[in-house]
């Protein structure tokens, strides 16, 4: 196999059969040694985070497939921390993250604290978009701006909003069965060879915030709660 991309939390390889292999790392995003799923830099290494992230991702992708959400996953090997996926011909939005927020925390709180009642204030499954741009700190961008700039169509924006909410609500319900509350999560989408929009990358503790009794749950602790 051939290395295509060395990422912050995953390495990407091309396989001889045309599919793609993702190798999950133990690196997680954050700043100054503190984990933060919204950060755009690697903040620390957590032993076992790669396998944990893949186990969570493969479980959620299977659940979402049953709910009619198309994903890029073909198979997963938890012991090797590897997932084989369909090749993506194009990232939706040229590198766009969709974020669904159920409570005001993280960057949302930092941006809008003056007009919010309190940190953790309930939100009505708000969907935001950010551009994947490390140099500019993954700036937020509105759906109208994305359409106006010709990055996506109006119909695609509505689809991405609906799909993101559906994924988030499904994840929220899954976590609730474990006594956990989902505060926010981020996902990415891409197009396959047929032009269909698929959920790509991962859904794991590294791209969400989950709380229990108001206390934030760290990635490996979340994995233990879910799979114990």
C-alpha positions as CSV (number, residue, x, y, z in Angstrom):
1,X,0.0,0.0,0.0
2,X,1.1,3.6,-0.6
3,X,1.0,6.4,1.9
4,X,-1.3,9.2,0.6
5,X,-1.5,11.5,3.6
6,X,0.0,11.7,7.1
7,X,-2.8,13.3,9.2
8,X,-3.1,14.6,12.7
9,X,-5.1,11.6,14.0
10,X,-5.0,9.2,11.1
11,X,-2.7,8.1,8.3
12,X,-4.2,7.4,4.9
13,X,-3.0,4.7,2.5
14,X,-4.0,3.6,-1.1
15,X,-4.6,-0.1,-1.5
16,X,-3.9,-2.1,-4.7
17,X,-7.6,-2.8,-5.1
18,X,-8.5,0.9,-5.3
19,X,-9.9,1.2,-1.8
20,X,-8.4,3.3,1.0
21,X,-7.0,2.2,4.4
22,X,-7.2,4.5,7.4
23,X,-4.8,3.8,10.2
24,X,-6.0,5.5,13.5
25,X,-3.3,7.1,15.7
26,X,-3.2,7.6,19.5
27,X,-2.8,11.4,18.8
28,X,-5.8,13.5,19.7
29,X,-6.6,17.2,19.1
30,X,-6.2,19.8,21.8
31,X,-4.0,22.6,23.0
32,X,-1.3,22.8,25.7
33,X,-1.8,19.1,26.6
34,X,-5.6,19.5,27.1
35,X,-7.9,17.5,24.9
36,X,-10.4,19.5,22.8
37,X,-12.3,17.9,19.9
38,X,-12.7,21.4,18.4
39,X,-9.0,22.1,18.2
40,X,-7.1,22.0,14.9
41,X,-3.8,20.9,16.3
42,X,-2.6,17.7,18.0
43,X,-2.5,18.4,21.7
44,X,-1.5,15.1,23.2
45,X,-1.1,11.4,22.8
46,X,-3.4,9.0,24.6
47,X,-2.4,5.4,24.5
48,X,-5.2,3.3,23.1
49,X,-7.0,6.3,21.6
50,X,-6.7,4.9,18.0
51,X,-8.3,1.6,18.7
52,X,-10.9,3.3,20.9
53,X,-11.8,5.8,18.1
54,X,-12.1,3.0,15.5
55,X,-14.3,0.8,17.8
56,X,-16.6,3.8,18.4
57,X,-16.6,4.7,14.7
58,X,-17.3,1.3,13.3
59,X,-20.1,0.8,15.8
60,X,-21.8,4.1,14.9
61,X,-21.3,3.6,11.2
62,X,-23.2,0.3,11.4
63,X,-26.0,1.9,13.4
64,X,-26.2,4.8,10.9
65,X,-26.3,2.4,8.0
66,X,-29.3,0.8,9.5
67,X,-30.9,4.3,9.7
68,X,-30.2,4.9,6.0
69,X,-27.1,7.1,6.3
70,X,-24.5,6.2,3.7
71,X,-20.9,6.0,5.0
72,X,-17.6,5.2,3.4
73,X,-16.8,2.3,5.7
74,X,-16.2,-1.2,4.1
75,X,-14.6,-3.0,7.1
76,X,-12.7,-2.4,10.3
77,X,-10.0,-4.3,12.2
78,X,-10.0,-3.0,15.8
79,X,-6.8,-4.8,16.8
80,X,-4.8,-3.1,14.0
81,X,-6.7,0.2,14.4
82,X,-7.4,0.1,10.7
83,X,-10.5,0.8,8.6
84,X,-10.9,0.1,4.9
85,X,-13.1,2.6,3.2
86,X,-14.5,3.5,-0.3
87,X,-12.4,6.1,-2.1
88,X,-13.7,9.6,-2.1
89,X,-13.4,11.6,-5.3
90,X,-14.1,14.9,-3.7
91,X,-14.6,16.4,-0.3
92,X,-17.9,18.2,0.1
93,X,-17.2,21.9,0.4
94,X,-13.5,21.4,-0.5
95,X,-12.9,20.5,3.2
96,X,-15.9,21.3,5.3
97,X,-16.9,20.3,8.8
98,X,-20.5,20.2,9.9
99,X,-21.1,20.7,13.6
100,X,-24.3,20.0,15.5
101,X,-24.7,21.6,18.9
102,X,-27.1,20.7,21.7
103,X,-25.4,22.9,24.3
104,X,-23.3,26.0,24.3
105,X,-19.7,24.9,25.0
106,X,-16.3,25.1,23.3
107,X,-15.9,27.6,20.5
108,X,-19.6,28.4,20.5
109,X,-19.5,29.6,24.1
110,X,-16.3,31.5,23.5
111,X,-17.8,33.3,20.5
112,X,-21.2,34.1,21.8
113,X,-20.8,34.3,25.6
114,X,-22.0,37.9,25.8
115,X,-25.4,37.0,24.4
116,X,-25.8,33.6,26.2
117,X,-27.3,33.0,29.6
118,X,-24.7,30.6,30.7
119,X,-22.1,28.1,29.5
120,X,-23.8,24.8,28.7
121,X,-27.1,26.6,27.7
122,X,-29.3,24.2,25.8
123,X,-29.4,24.7,22.0
124,X,-31.9,23.4,19.5
125,X,-29.5,21.1,17.5
126,X,-27.9,24.1,15.8
127,X,-25.8,23.1,12.7
128,X,-22.8,25.2,11.9
129,X,-20.1,24.8,9.2
130,X,-16.4,25.5,9.5
131,X,-13.7,25.5,6.8
132,X,-10.9,23.0,7.4
133,X,-8.0,25.5,7.5
134,X,-5.4,25.1,10.2
135,X,-3.7,28.4,9.5
136,X,-7.0,30.3,10.0
137,X,-8.2,28.3,12.9
138,X,-11.0,26.5,11.0
139,X,-13.2,29.6,10.6
140,X,-17.0,29.3,10.7
141,X,-18.9,30.0,7.5
142,X,-22.6,30.3,6.9
143,X,-24.6,28.1,4.5
144,X,-25.6,31.2,2.5
145,X,-21.9,32.1,2.0
146,X,-21.0,28.6,0.9
147,X,-23.8,28.7,-1.7
148,X,-23.0,32.3,-2.8
149,X,-19.3,31.3,-3.4
150,X,-20.3,28.3,-5.4
151,X,-18.8,25.8,-3.0
152,X,-22.0,23.9,-2.6
153,X,-25.5,24.2,-4.0
154,X,-28.6,25.3,-2.0
155,X,-30.0,21.8,-2.1
156,X,-26.7,20.4,-0.9
157,X,-26.6,22.7,2.1
158,X,-30.1,21.6,3.1
159,X,-29.1,18.0,2.7
160,X,-26.0,18.5,4.8
161,X,-27.9,20.2,7.6
162,X,-30.6,17.4,7.6
163,X,-28.0,14.6,7.5
164,X,-25.9,16.2,10.2
165,X,-28.9,16.6,12.5
166,X,-30.0,13.0,11.8
167,X,-26.5,11.7,12.6
168,X,-26.3,13.8,15.8
169,X,-29.7,12.8,17.0
170,X,-28.9,9.1,16.4
171,X,-25.6,9.5,18.3
172,X,-27.3,11.4,21.1
173,X,-29.8,8.6,21.6
174,X,-27.0,6.0,21.5
175,X,-25.1,7.8,24.3
176,X,-28.3,8.4,26.3
177,X,-28.7,4.7,26.7
178,X,-25.3,4.7,28.5
179,X,-26.4,7.6,30.8
180,X,-24.4,10.2,28.8
181,X,-25.5,13.4,27.2
182,X,-24.1,14.6,23.9
183,X,-23.3,18.3,23.9
184,X,-21.9,18.7,20.4
185,X,-20.3,16.7,17.5
186,X,-18.6,17.3,14.2
187,X,-18.7,15.3,10.9
188,X,-17.4,15.4,7.4
189,X,-18.8,14.4,4.0
190,X,-17.4,13.4,0.7
191,X,-18.5,12.2,-2.7
192,X,-17.9,8.7,-4.1
193,X,-17.2,7.8,-7.7
194,X,-21.0,7.9,-8.4
195,X,-21.4,11.4,-7.0
196,X,-23.3,10.2,-3.9
197,X,-22.6,12.1,-0.6
198,X,-21.2,9.9,2.1
199,X,-20.4,10.4,5.7
200,X,-16.6,10.0,5.9
201,X,-13.7,10.2,8.4
202,X,-14.9,9.1,11.9
203,X,-17.4,9.4,14.7
204,X,-15.6,8.9,17.9
205,X,-14.8,10.5,21.2
206,X,-12.2,12.6,19.4
207,X,-14.9,14.5,17.5
208,X,-17.6,15.0,20.1
209,X,-18.2,16.2,23.7
210,X,-20.2,13.9,26.0
211,X,-21.0,14.6,29.6
212,X,-22.4,12.6,32.6
213,X,-24.0,14.6,35.4
214,X,-22.5,17.8,34.0
215,X,-18.9,16.3,34.0
216,X,-17.0,16.0,30.7
217,X,-16.0,12.5,29.8
218,X,-12.5,12.0,28.4
219,X,-12.1,9.8,25.3
220,X,-10.8,6.5,26.8
221,X,-13.2,6.8,29.7
222,X,-16.1,7.3,27.2
223,X,-14.9,4.1,25.4
224,X,-15.0,2.2,28.7
225,X,-18.5,3.4,29.6
226,X,-19.9,2.5,26.2
227,X,-18.2,-0.9,25.6
228,X,-18.0,-2.2,29.2
